[in-house]
Each structure stands twice: as C-alpha cells, then as structure tokens.
Amino acid sequence: MHEVAAVQGLDQTERGRKYTVREVTEDPQVPERARQLEEIGFVAGEQVIMMTRGYPGGDPLVVRVGQSTFALRCAEAACVQVEPSGGGQP
C-alpha cells in the first residue's frame, strides 16, 4: 500500500522541513493574492522551506522558495498548498 502525501497549507508546515508546492489556491477576501504568490515563485513543483516564525504569535513566516527568501503573513501562506518532499534542514 502506498502512503499518500498529506497536502497542507504552507502556514501549517514544520520549520526546516522541505516541501513541494502542489498549487496556489484563491483567497476569496483577496482575489489577487494567488497571482501575486505565483509571480514571486510559488508555483507547482517548486521546493519551499518554512525557515522560522515571527515572535510572538507565529506571524509572519520566513520562507524560502527556490533561491529567494520571503516573509509571508499566515493568511498568504495558507494559500500555498504543499506536500512533504523529504529531506530535513536545508
């Protein structure tokens, strides 16, 4: 039996673990958000790592996609659907 990789929002990921972007979903509150995220590199198949969370409260997240590092609010990161891609620390 094959284990199915769990798809989750980037905002729910573990620090330092590698993930692969599966898709970017629409945010009904901010329709242009998906396009903006794709324009800066959050596209299907791209590797992403959540590097750290802001303190206090865990917002924003510092994430690396490809060779670029960004700070994303949790609401933005929730639009990026990812699945584990193996490995550990970058």
N, C-alpha and C positions, 0 to 999 in steps of 0.2 A: 504494500500500500504506500502511495506517495504522500508525503506531508505537504499540505498546501500552505504556501507562504501567506502570512497574515498581512493584509493591506490595512494601513492605518494612516492617519494624518501625521504630517511631519511634527506637529505640536505635541504628539504623544510618544515620540521616539526616545530612545535611551542615548545619553551622552556618549560620544566616542564610537558608536557603532555605525557601520556602513550600511546605507540603504540605497535602493534604486528607485527613481521616480517612476511611478506607474502612470499617473495622469494628474492634471491640474483641474480641479472642479470649480464650478461657478459659485460665487458668493452672491446670493440674492440682494444683500444690502449694498454691495459694491460691485456692480456688474463688470467693471473694467479690471478688477483685481486679477482674474485668471490670465488675461492678456499681458498685464504688467509682469506677472511672475514668469510667464513663458519668455518674455522679451529679455529678462535678465538671466535666463539659463535654466529655469526649472521646466525641463522638457522630458518626455517619456524616454527612459533608458539612461538618463544622466545619473551619475553617482552623487550622493549627498550625505553629509555627516553633520549631526547636530553637535556642535562643539561645546556649548555651555548655555546656561540660562541666566537671565538677569536676576539680580537680588535686590530687594525681596520680591516674592511673588512669581518668579519664573518668567517674567516678560520684560524685555524681548528675548528671543532666542538668537544665538550667534550660530550661523550655519555656513557650511562650505559646500558649494555646488561647483563641480569641475575644479578650476583653479581660483575661483572667486569666493570671497567671504562676505556675507551679508548679515545684518541684524534684521530679523523679521518679528513682527508682533505675532502673538499666538493666533489671532484671527486670520492673519495672512498665511501662516504656516499650516493651519488646518485645511487650507485649500489644496495643499500639495500632498497627494496620496502616494505613499511609498511602501515598499516591501523590503525585508531584510535581504542584503546581498552578500552576507558572510563577512569574515574578517573581524578585526577589532579596531584598535587605535590606529589612526592614520599614519 
